[in-house]
Amino acid sequence: MPSRRALLATPLLMLPGIARAQTVPAIFAAGATKHAVEELQQVERATGRPVPTAAFDTVGALRDRILAGERPAVTLLSAEAVSAIRARGIGPADGALDVGRTGVGLAAPAGRPAPDIGTPEAFRAALLAADSIAYADPARGATAGRHVAAVIDRLGLTEALRPKLRLVSFGVEGVAMASRGEVSLAFSQATEIIDRPGVQLVGLLPEALNLWTVYRAAIVQDGEEARALLALLSGDAARAAYARIGFRGA
């Protein structure tokens, strides 16, 4: 099997298969990685190389599509989801690389006073004071959405917050609502909030309530195209893109 050094050295220009029309996108990427993948697509476009197609959704939705039989070349999901895919014998054992980790963050419209969420008590008070709060529907397998629902329940706020909660299908949609001033607060992975126009990162959840998630790029359908895409998603440009949106070392 090719070494990691060989993977990172493989130029996409050598792989015309990337440019072919595909019914299944080449990359399945979770929302936490969306803005980094879009930046890499822009880099490929600007340099005249074929631009890999990508589908963005919650971790759970993309995991389930793969388990149901869809075969992108690579996927960029939580390490837990990649392990579930590998447990079903999908993809080569050597074709996966961690890209970083992120915690759950809270977004608010830019320019508005940001609430204090530095302690569990302050965080609880901020939620009670908010007019409206958006987060991804846990039923769709959203990593941050499932965690936020559990935290709200843990704090005993499920009934108190129910009238002001706005469930969205995808975490980035909640962040976009905050950017338009449609909600007071929005939960999502911090990497879906940092450097987004119209919103500010209020902060990560207090450490006692936070969830850190490692994201992993992994080959699903092995071959030259997949190996080149794995190199793209783990190369220097990718590392810079992940860092720009707040990913930390895994």
Phi, psi and omega in degrees: 000148180297145177285167177299323179298319179293322178301314185288343183266352186284114180283142180293334181299337180283353189239081181297342179300336180294331184277351184291154177292138182227138174281330175256127179304153182292329184235130168257114186234132178290158183303327181298337182254000190304310186291329176290317179296319178297323177296319179294323176298320179295321178297314179298319179295316183294331181267003176080012178270157178302137183265118179292139177283155182215146172245134182243135179193187177291159177305312183296319181296316181288320176304314183292327176295321178291316180296334179276355174124351178288146186228083168293166176293315181220164175225156180228093188228181174295153178301325179297316180293320178298320178298322178295322178292316179295327179297339177267010178076022183261121178089156182284147182297330184270358189261056179209141180218133176287139181252343179151181180228154178218156176253171178281132182240169179239127180254151174219156178304139179297145176088352178263153176302133180269134179289157174282124176231026187290339179230160177305324180292315178294320178299314179300316180295323180295321178293318180294329182278342184288146178283324183205147185221128179249145169200164185288141181299118179301332182294343179266010176079023179285124182301308180293320181299316179297319182291317180299316179301319180292321180293317179300317178294318180300324180278359180071030186249006186304310182287320182296325183267346187311314183295338185255359181279139177236106179276133178239163184284343191207135185304322181296335177292321177296320178296320178296323177298319178296322181296332179268001180075020182276341174224154180285323183219153175215132176267143171190176171298142183303328181291348175268355184249317185300133176069021176265136180294141174085357179228160173235146173277108177297320179156172172283158174302150174309142188306325180293343182245356188275166175229125175259132183235128175272134177253146189224133172271133185215141175287135175253308179250101189293151180155179183298319179300313181296320180295321178291321179292323176298322176296317179299316185283355181231008181276187184298315180297322179293316180299321178293320180294318178296316181296324182297328180261010170103006176294141176249164180302137181288000000 
